[in-house]
């Protein structure tokens, strides 16, 4: 069974789910909901919360996907090496799995684009 024709839609779904999951971390830090607590301004967790919330929402809707995903990939790399790597080498043991996965999902989105179900695609069609 060849399903390669579904690849662009799978890309959109990956982007939507990653953006949704990522912005939830921002909601925790910025609004103190979903089991989180509000990060104090100014602090690294506050900056991370702003990027997670607004960057995650932009990725979710597929707007400015490549540059936002590049920024978020870097954020997750920094988070991994500042917070998780000092706790040990293995991501399963240092609780860095999510940071590692988000880093590389966002890096993939930089190169793959946002897919057909995105505001990027909608605006690109209107402009041409």
N, C-alpha and C positions, 0 to 999 in steps of 0.2 A: 504494500500500500504506500503510494507516494503522496506525501502531504506537504511537499516543499512549497507548494503554492500558498500555504497558510503562514509561511515564515514572516511576512510583514505584519500580519495580525498578531502573531505570537510576540513579536517585538513590541508592539503597542501594549499588549497585555502585561508583558514584563515591566515596561516603563510605568504603566498605571499602578500596578501592585507595588513596585519598589517606591514610587513617589508617595503612595498612600501610607505604606508602612513607615517610611522615613519621616514624613511630616508629623506622625503621631509622637515621635520623640521630641519634636519641637513643641507640640502642644503640651507635653509633660513639663518641659523646662520653662516655657513662656507663660503658660496659664495654670500650671499646677494641677492639671486634671489627669485622669487615666493612671493614677498611682504615682504621679510625679510631684515634685515640689518646685516652686518658682525659683529660677536662678537669679541671683542678685546681680544688678547692674552696677558697675561694669565688671565682668569676669569672663574667663574663657568659657565656662558653661553657658553664660548668657549669649555670647557671640555664637557658640555652637547651636543654641536653641533658635536664634534668629535664622541662621542658615538652614537648619533642619526644617523649620516651619515653612518659611517662604520658598526655600529651594525645593523642598519636597512637594509643595503645592504646584510650583512651576513645572517640575518633572511630571507630576500627576496629570496635569492638563496638556503637557507637551508644548510648552511655550519657552523659547530660548533654550531648548533642551541641551544642545551640545555645550555651550559655555557654562550653563548652570551645572550640568553633570560633571564637567571638568573641575569646577570649584568644589563640588561635593565629594568627588573622588579624592581630591587633595585633603579635604577636611577629614575624611575617614582614614586616610593614611596617617595623618598627624595624630588623630585620636588613637589609632592602633599603637603607634610607637610611643606616644606619651603616656597612655593609660594602661594598655594591655601588655605590651611586650615586656615592660619591667617586671611583670608578674610571672614570667616564664616564657619559654620558647613556643610551646604548643598552643594554638588558638583554642582548642577544646578545653584546655586547662586554665588559660588566662582570661577566659570569657571574651575573647576578641573575635569570635566567629562572625558576628553581625557586622562589625566594623570592616573586617576583611571582605566579606561578601558584598556589602554595599560599595566599598571602594572599587571592586572589580566590575560590579554591575554598572556603576556610573561610568567607569572608564570604557566599558563596552558601548554604552549609550553615546558617548562622545563620538565614537567612530561609526556606529550603526545608524544613528539618527533617532527620530522619535516615532517612526512608523506612520501608517495611514490614519490612525485615529488620534490626531493631535492638532492643536492650534497652529503649530508650525506649518503643518501641511495645508491647513485651511487658509492661512494667510499667504502662503507661497502661491497657491492656486489663484487667489484674488489679485495678487500683484502681477501676475503674468498675463 
